[in-house]
Amino acid sequence: MAHANHRWTVAEAKARLSELIATARREGPQTITKNGRSTVVLVSVEEWERKTTRTGSLAEFLLKSPLRNADLDLERAPDNGREIDL
């Protein structure tokens, strides 16, 4: 039996863990609530890896930025530090 709204209470999740896992693999992320508030989301390993796997390097990301050729004023204000009592 699929859990139609993808929201499970902690009690439901504990009692029906196998079903919760199967539903997450078949239908996508499942939210677990505690005291009526969303607390955690259960996702399949495949979904997690797809969302967290990095592609490319930071340099490649910056080179693809739409701001790469923008005329930005990046001048910093002079900073003389601060005085402290020793």
Steps between C-alpha positions, in 0.01 A plus 500: 500500500655832392498791740322757284621829646867400554475607867543254784489551873790359702265230633394402145863500384607273785208262457522483121871554431520244218205662324650846553828389341324336206286810445805729506672283240190475281339847537776730620575692820281431805460752784490385861326730746530536875236688697344610171819660368717373215816358657688286249474379143575142398641460150640205308877466462462565128316828567756606763794429269334682212443809719839504674746392230710791384569547135795708389737713701454836667702658218263352239200625697642852518589500129136415416362777722272751326686768697838402354520797261289738706654834583492468878666747736687269735717761671529449875485776756830551681513314831748613760396241755384594844664620814506271801630539851764248596 
